Amino acid sequence: MVDQNPKSRLKPKQYASLKAEVAAPYRGLRQFFYIAFGASGSLGAFVFFFQVLAGRNVESALSSLALQVGIVALMIFLWRWERRRQSSKTGNS
């Protein structure tokens, strides 16, 4: 007869890792995108800030700067929200 309990075939560390992945699928991939988009937004904000400071295309640069700052703020919010959800599931504060 085949053993139906998968825990007996897995090491405890492997089982915990699989259980965490089931609870939050693609968490690492999402965090990678948060970092990548946040870095991209930061670089864009840096460029548009200095365009505004130099006085070149101020109207379009200001709207682009606002968009880049919004992207960075959104990525920070999503990163913190993900961390809060993860810590609340594990019981940490």
N, CA, C and O atoms as a GROMACS GRO file, in nm:
protein
  372
    1MET      N    1   0.084  -0.118   0.000
    1MET     CA    2   0.000   0.000   0.000
    1MET      C    3   0.089   0.125   0.000
    1MET      O    4   0.194   0.126   0.063
    2VAL      N    5   0.047   0.227  -0.069
    2VAL     CA    6   0.123   0.351  -0.080
    2VAL      C    7   0.095   0.438   0.041
    2VAL      O    8  -0.019   0.451   0.086
    3ASP      N    9   0.201   0.498   0.094
    3ASP     CA   10   0.187   0.588   0.209
    3ASP      C   11   0.118   0.716   0.163
    3ASP      O   12   0.168   0.783   0.072
    4GLN      N   13   0.007   0.753   0.222
    4GLN     CA   14  -0.072   0.868   0.183
    4GLN      C   15  -0.026   0.998   0.249
    4GLN      O   16  -0.071   1.105   0.208
    5ASN      N   17   0.060   0.991   0.348
    5ASN     CA   18   0.102   1.110   0.421
    5ASN      C   19   0.230   1.166   0.359
    5ASN      O   20   0.337   1.107   0.377
    6PRO      N   21   0.223   1.278   0.284
    6PRO     CA   22   0.342   1.332   0.220
    6PRO      C   23   0.443   1.390   0.321
    6PRO      O   24   0.561   1.403   0.289
    7LYS      N   25   0.397   1.424   0.442
    7LYS     CA   26   0.489   1.478   0.541
    7LYS      C   27   0.597   1.378   0.577
    7LYS      O   28   0.709   1.417   0.610
    8SER      N   29   0.565   1.249   0.572
    8SER     CA   30   0.662   1.149   0.613
    8SER      C   31   0.776   1.136   0.511
    8SER      O   32   0.885   1.091   0.546
    9ARG      N   33   0.752   1.175   0.387
    9ARG     CA   34   0.854   1.166   0.284
    9ARG      C   35   0.935   1.294   0.268
    9ARG      O   36   1.040   1.292   0.204
   10LEU      N   37   0.890   1.402   0.325
   10LEU     CA   38   0.959   1.529   0.313
   10LEU      C   39   1.027   1.565   0.444
   10LEU      O   40   0.981   1.531   0.553
   11LYS      N   41   1.138   1.636   0.430
   11LYS     CA   42   1.203   1.690   0.549
   11LYS      C   43   1.116   1.805   0.602
   11LYS      O   44   1.044   1.868   0.524
   12PRO      N   45   1.121   1.831   0.731
   12PRO     CA   46   1.036   1.939   0.786
   12PRO      C   47   1.059   2.074   0.719
   12PRO      O   48   0.965   2.151   0.700
   13LYS      N   49   1.184   2.104   0.683
   13LYS     CA   50   1.215   2.232   0.620
   13LYS      C   51   1.151   2.240   0.480
   13LYS      O   52   1.098   2.344   0.442
   14GLN      N   53   1.155   2.130   0.406
   14GLN     CA   54   1.093   2.126   0.274
   14GLN      C   55   0.942   2.140   0.285
   14GLN      O   56   0.879   2.210   0.206
   15TYR      N   57   0.884   2.072   0.383
   15TYR     CA   58   0.739   2.079   0.403
   15TYR      C   59   0.696   2.221   0.438
   15TYR      O   60   0.595   2.270   0.388
   16ALA      N   61   0.773   2.287   0.524
   16ALA     CA   62   0.740   2.425   0.562
   16ALA      C   63   0.751   2.519   0.442
   16ALA      O   64   0.670   2.610   0.426
   17SER      N   65   0.852   2.497   0.359
   17SER     CA   66   0.869   2.579   0.240
   17SER      C   67   0.753   2.560   0.143
   17SER      O   68   0.702   2.657   0.087
   18LEU      N   69   0.710   2.437   0.122
   18LEU     CA   70   0.597   2.410   0.033
   18LEU      C   71   0.467   2.467   0.090
   18LEU      O   72   0.383   2.519   0.016
   19LYS      N   73   0.452   2.458   0.219
   19LYS     CA   74   0.332   2.511   0.283
   19LYS      C   75   0.326   2.664   0.269
   19LYS      O   76   0.219   2.720   0.245
   20ALA      N   77   0.441   2.731   0.283
   20ALA     CA   78   0.447   2.876   0.266
   20ALA      C   79   0.417   2.915   0.122
   20ALA      O   80   0.352   3.017   0.098
   21GLU      N   81   0.464   2.836   0.025
   21GLU     CA   82   0.438   2.865  -0.115
   21GLU      C   83   0.290   2.848  -0.149
   21GLU      O   84   0.236   2.923  -0.230
   22VAL      N   85   0.226   2.752  -0.088
   22VAL     CA   86   0.083   2.732  -0.111
   22VAL      C   87   0.004   2.848  -0.051
   22VAL      O   88  -0.096   2.892  -0.108
   23ALA      N   89   0.047   2.897   0.064
   23ALA     CA   90  -0.022   3.007   0.130
   23ALA      C   91  -0.006   3.138   0.053
   23ALA      O   92  -0.099   3.219   0.050
   24ALA      N   93   0.110   3.160  -0.008
   24ALA     CA   94   0.136   3.283  -0.082
   24ALA      C   95   0.209   3.250  -0.212
   24ALA      O   96   0.331   3.266  -0.220
   25PRO      N   97   0.136   3.205  -0.314
   25PRO     CA   98   0.203   3.167  -0.439
   25PRO      C   99   0.268   3.286  -0.509
   25PRO      O  100   0.214   3.396  -0.510
   26TYR      N  101   0.382   3.262  -0.566
   26TYR     CA  102   0.458   3.361  -0.644
   26TYR      C  103   0.498   3.483  -0.562
   26TYR      O  104   0.516   3.591  -0.618
   27ARG      N  105   0.514   3.468  -0.433
   27ARG     CA  106   0.551   3.581  -0.348
   27ARG      C  107   0.686   3.640  -0.389
   27ARG      O  108   0.700   3.762  -0.399
   28GLY      N  109   0.783   3.554  -0.413
   28GLY     CA  110   0.916   3.601  -0.454
   28GLY      C  111   0.913   3.675  -0.586
   28GLY      O  112   0.981   3.775  -0.604
   29LEU      N  113   0.833   3.624  -0.679
   29LEU     CA  114   0.821   3.690  -0.810
   29LEU      C  115   0.755   3.827  -0.795
   29LEU      O  116   0.798   3.924  -0.857
   30ARG      N  117   0.650   3.835  -0.712
   30ARG     CA  118   0.585   3.965  -0.689
   30ARG      C  119   0.683   4.064  -0.627
   30ARG      O  120   0.687   4.180  -0.667
   31GLN      N  121   0.760   4.019  -0.530
   31GLN     CA  122   0.856   4.110  -0.465
   31GLN      C  123   0.964   4.155  -0.564
   31GLN      O  124   1.010   4.269  -0.557
   32PHE      N  125   1.004   4.067  -0.654
   32PHE     CA  126   1.100   4.107  -0.757
   32PHE      C  127   1.042   4.221  -0.841
   32PHE      O  128   1.111   4.319  -0.870
   33PHE      N  129   0.914   4.208  -0.881
   33PHE     CA  130   0.852   4.313  -0.960
   33PHE      C  131   0.836   4.442  -0.881
   33PHE      O  132   0.852   4.551  -0.938
   34TYR      N  133   0.805   4.433  -0.753
   34TYR     CA  134   0.797   4.554  -0.670
   34TYR      C  135   0.931   4.627  -0.671
   34TYR      O  136   0.936   4.750  -0.686
   35ILE      N  137   1.038   4.554  -0.654
   35ILE     CA  138   1.171   4.615  -0.652
   35ILE      C  139   1.206   4.672  -0.790
   35ILE      O  140   1.255   4.784  -0.800
   36ALA      N  141   1.181   4.595  -0.896
   36ALA     CA  142   1.216   4.639  -1.031
   36ALA      C  143   1.138   4.765  -1.070
   36ALA      O  144   1.196   4.861  -1.120
   37PHE      N  145   1.006   4.763  -1.047
   37PHE     CA  146   0.926   4.880  -1.084
   37PHE      C  147   0.957   5.000  -0.994
   37PHE      O  148   0.955   5.114  -1.040
   38GLY      N  149   0.985   4.974  -0.867
   38GLY     CA  150   1.024   5.083  -0.777
   38GLY      C  151   1.155   5.147  -0.819
   38GLY      O  152   1.169   5.269  -0.815
   39ALA      N  153   1.252   5.065  -0.860
   39ALA     CA  154   1.380   5.118  -0.906
   39ALA      C  155   1.362   5.197  -1.036
   39ALA      O  156   1.421   5.303  -1.053
   40SER      N  157   1.280   5.145  -1.126
   40SER     CA  158   1.253   5.215  -1.251
   40SER      C  159   1.184   5.350  -1.225
   40SER      O  160   1.220   5.451  -1.286
   41GLY      N  161   1.087   5.349  -1.136
   41GLY     CA  162   1.018   5.474  -1.101
   41GLY      C  163   1.111   5.573  -1.034
   41GLY      O  164   1.101   5.694  -1.058
   42SER      N  165   1.200   5.524  -0.951
   42SER     CA  166   1.297   5.612  -0.884
   42SER      C  167   1.390   5.678  -0.986
   42SER      O  168   1.418   5.797  -0.978
   43LEU      N  169   1.438   5.599  -1.080
   43LEU     CA  170   1.526   5.653  -1.184
   43LEU      C  171   1.452   5.755  -1.269
   43LEU      O  172   1.506   5.861  -1.301
   44GLY      N  173   1.328   5.724  -1.306
   44GLY     CA  174   1.248   5.818  -1.383
   44GLY      C  175   1.220   5.946  -1.305
   44GLY      O  176   1.227   6.056  -1.361
   45ALA      N  177   1.189   5.932  -1.177
   45ALA     CA  178   1.164   6.051  -1.094
   45ALA      C  179   1.289   6.138  -1.084
   45ALA      O  180   1.282   6.260  -1.088
   46PHE      N  181   1.404   6.072  -1.073
   46PHE     CA  182   1.531   6.144  -1.068
   46PHE      C  183   1.551   6.227  -1.195
   46PHE      O  184   1.587   6.344  -1.187
   47VAL      N  185   1.528   6.166  -1.311
   47VAL     CA  186   1.547   6.235  -1.439
   47VAL      C  187   1.448   6.350  -1.453
   47VAL      O  188   1.488   6.461  -1.488
   48PHE      N  189   1.320   6.324  -1.425
   48PHE     CA  190   1.219   6.430  -1.443
   48PHE      C  191   1.234   6.540  -1.340
   48PHE      O  192   1.203   6.656  -1.369
   49PHE      N  193   1.281   6.508  -1.220
   49PHE     CA  194   1.305   6.611  -1.120
   49PHE      C  195   1.410   6.711  -1.171
   49PHE      O  196   1.394   6.832  -1.157
   50PHE      N  197   1.517   6.659  -1.229
   50PHE     CA  198   1.621   6.749  -1.278
   50PHE      C  199   1.579   6.822  -1.406
   50PHE      O  200   1.631   6.929  -1.434
   51GLN      N  201   1.487   6.766  -1.483
   51GLN     CA  202   1.432   6.839  -1.596
   51GLN      C  203   1.350   6.958  -1.547
   51GLN      O  204   1.358   7.068  -1.602
   52VAL      N  205   1.271   6.936  -1.443
   52VAL     CA  206   1.193   7.045  -1.384
   52VAL      C  207   1.286   7.149  -1.325
   52VAL      O  208   1.265   7.269  -1.342
   53LEU      N  209   1.388   7.104  -1.256
   53LEU     CA  210   1.485   7.194  -1.194
   53LEU      C  211   1.556   7.279  -1.299
   53LEU      O  212   1.586   7.396  -1.275
   54ALA      N  213   1.584   7.220  -1.416
   54ALA     CA  214   1.652   7.292  -1.523
   54ALA      C  215   1.555   7.380  -1.601
   54ALA      O  216   1.599   7.467  -1.677
   55GLY      N  217   1.425   7.359  -1.583
   55GLY     CA  218   1.326   7.442  -1.652
   55GLY      C  219   1.296   7.397  -1.793
   55GLY      O  220   1.245   7.476  -1.873
   56ARG      N  221   1.327   7.273  -1.828
   56ARG     CA  222   1.302   7.222  -1.963
   56ARG      C  223   1.170   7.146  -1.964
   56ARG      O  224   1.150   7.054  -1.885
   57ASN      N  225   1.080   7.183  -2.053
   57ASN     CA  226   0.949   7.117  -2.067
   57ASN      C  227   0.883   7.096  -1.931
   57ASN      O  228   0.849   6.984  -1.894
   58VAL      N  229   0.866   7.203  -1.859
   58VAL     CA  230   0.821   7.194  -1.720
   58VAL      C  231   0.684   7.128  -1.709
   58VAL      O  232   0.664   7.045  -1.620
   59GLU      N  233   0.590   7.162  -1.797
   59GLU     CA  234   0.456   7.105  -1.784
   59GLU      C  235   0.455   6.954  -1.804
   59GLU      O  236   0.398   6.882  -1.723
   60SER      N  237   0.518   6.907  -1.908
   60SER     CA  238   0.519   6.762  -1.932
   60SER      C  239   0.609   6.692  -1.832
   60SER      O  240   0.581   6.579  -1.791
   61ALA      N  241   0.717   6.756  -1.791
   61ALA     CA  242   0.807   6.694  -1.693
   61ALA      C  243   0.740   6.683  -1.556
   61ALA      O  244   0.763   6.586  -1.484
   62LEU      N  245   0.658   6.781  -1.520
   62LEU     CA  246   0.590   6.776  -1.391
   62LEU      C  247   0.488   6.662  -1.386
   62LEU      O  248   0.478   6.591  -1.286
   63SER      N  249   0.413   6.644  -1.495
   63SER     CA  250   0.316   6.534  -1.496
   63SER      C  251   0.388   6.399  -1.496
   63SER      O  252   0.343   6.304  -1.432
   64SER      N  253   0.498   6.391  -1.567
   64SER     CA  254   0.576   6.266  -1.567
   64SER      C  255   0.640   6.241  -1.431
   64SER      O  256   0.646   6.127  -1.385
   65LEU      N  257   0.686   6.346  -1.367
   65LEU     CA  258   0.743   6.333  -1.234
   65LEU      C  259   0.637   6.284  -1.134
   65LEU      O  260   0.664   6.197  -1.051
   66ALA      N  261   0.517   6.339  -1.145
   66ALA     CA  262   0.409   6.296  -1.056
   66ALA      C  263   0.376   6.148  -1.080
   66ALA      O  264   0.350   6.075  -0.984
   67LEU      N  265   0.376   6.106  -1.204
   67LEU     CA  266   0.349   5.965  -1.235
   67LEU      C  267   0.458   5.875  -1.176
   67LEU      O  268   0.427   5.771  -1.119
   68GLN      N  269   0.583   5.914  -1.190
   68GLN     CA  270   0.694   5.832  -1.139
   68GLN      C  271   0.691   5.825  -0.986
   68GLN      O  272   0.715   5.719  -0.928
   69VAL      N  273   0.661   5.936  -0.922
   69VAL     CA  274   0.651   5.936  -0.776
   69VAL      C  275   0.534   5.848  -0.732
   69VAL      O  276   0.544   5.776  -0.632
   70GLY      N  277   0.424   5.852  -0.807
   70GLY     CA  278   0.310   5.766  -0.778
   70GLY      C  279   0.344   5.619  -0.791
   70GLY      O  280   0.301   5.537  -0.709
   71ILE      N  281   0.421   5.584  -0.892
   71ILE     CA  282   0.464   5.445  -0.910
   71ILE      C  283   0.550   5.399  -0.794
   71ILE      O  284   0.531   5.290  -0.741
   72VAL      N  285   0.645   5.483  -0.755
   72VAL     CA  286   0.732   5.448  -0.641
   72VAL      C  287   0.648   5.432  -0.514
   72VAL      O  288   0.668   5.337  -0.438
   73ALA      N  289   0.555   5.523  -0.491
   73ALA     CA  290   0.469   5.514  -0.372
   73ALA      C  291   0.384   5.387  -0.375
   73ALA      O  292   0.367   5.321  -0.273
   74LEU      N  293   0.332   5.352  -0.492
   74LEU     CA  294   0.252   5.231  -0.505
   74LEU      C  295   0.336   5.106  -0.476
   74LEU      O  296   0.290   5.014  -0.408
   75MET      N  297   0.457   5.103  -0.527
   75MET     CA  298   0.544   4.986  -0.504
   75MET      C  299   0.582   4.974  -0.356
   75MET      O  300   0.589   4.863  -0.302
   76ILE      N  301   0.606   5.087  -0.291
   76ILE     CA  302   0.636   5.083  -0.147
   76ILE      C  303   0.514   5.033  -0.069
   76ILE      O  304   0.527   4.952   0.023
   77PHE      N  305   0.396   5.083  -0.107
   77PHE     CA  306   0.273   5.038  -0.041
   77PHE      C  307   0.252   4.888  -0.059
   77PHE      O  308   0.223   4.818   0.038
   78LEU      N  309   0.268   4.838  -0.183
   78LEU     CA  310   0.248   4.696  -0.209
   78LEU      C  311   0.351   4.611  -0.136
   78LEU      O  312   0.318   4.504  -0.083
   79TRP      N  313   0.475   4.657  -0.132
   79TRP     CA  314   0.581   4.584  -0.060
   79TRP      C  315   0.545   4.572   0.088
   79TRP      O  316   0.551   4.464   0.146
   80ARG      N  317   0.508   4.684   0.150
   80ARG     CA  318   0.474   4.683   0.293
   80ARG      C  319   0.348   4.600   0.319
   80ARG      O  320   0.341   4.530   0.420
   81TRP      N  321   0.250   4.609   0.231
   81TRP     CA  322   0.128   4.532   0.247
   81TRP      C  323   0.158   4.383   0.241
   81TRP      O  324   0.105   4.306   0.321
   82GLU      N  325   0.244   4.342   0.148
   82GLU     CA  326   0.284   4.203   0.136
   82GLU      C  327   0.355   4.156   0.263
   82GLU      O  328   0.330   4.046   0.312
   83ARG      N  329   0.444   4.239   0.315
   83ARG     CA  330   0.517   4.203   0.436
   83ARG      C  331   0.423   4.193   0.557
   83ARG      O  332   0.436   4.103   0.640
   84ARG      N  333   0.328   4.287   0.566
   84ARG     CA  334   0.231   4.284   0.677
   84ARG      C  335   0.144   4.159   0.671
   84ARG      O  336   0.119   4.095   0.772
   85ARG      N  337   0.099   4.126   0.552
   85ARG     CA  338   0.016   4.004   0.536
   85ARG      C  339   0.095   3.881   0.572
   85ARG      O  340   0.043   3.790   0.636
   86GLN      N  341   0.222   3.877   0.532
   86GLN     CA  342   0.305   3.760   0.562
   86GLN      C  343   0.332   3.749   0.711
   86GLN      O  344   0.328   3.640   0.767
   87SER      N  345   0.361   3.862   0.776
   87SER     CA  346   0.390   3.856   0.919
   87SER      C  347   0.264   3.825   1.002
   87SER      O  348   0.274   3.763   1.108
   88SER      N  349   0.148   3.867   0.953
   88SER     CA  350   0.025   3.835   1.026
   88SER      C  351  -0.010   3.688   1.012
   88SER      O  352  -0.070   3.630   1.103
   89LYS      N  353   0.026   3.626   0.901
   89LYS     CA  354  -0.002   3.484   0.882
   89LYS      C  355   0.091   3.397   0.967
   89LYS      O  356   0.052   3.291   1.014
   90THR      N  357   0.214   3.444   0.986
   90THR     CA  358   0.309   3.365   1.064
   90THR      C  359   0.298   3.395   1.213
   90THR      O  360   0.353   3.321   1.295
   91GLY      N  361   0.228   3.502   1.249
   91GLY     CA  362   0.212   3.534   1.390
   91GLY      C  363   0.315   3.629   1.444
   91GLY      O  364   0.313   3.662   1.563
   92ASN      N  365   0.407   3.676   1.359
   92ASN     CA  366   0.508   3.773   1.404
   92ASN      C  367   0.447   3.912   1.405
   92ASN      O  368   0.349   3.938   1.335
   93SER      N  369   0.506   4.002   1.485
   93SER     CA  370   0.454   4.139   1.484
   93SER      C  371   0.544   4.233   1.412
   93SER      O  372   0.514   4.352   1.403
   0.00000   0.00000   0.00000
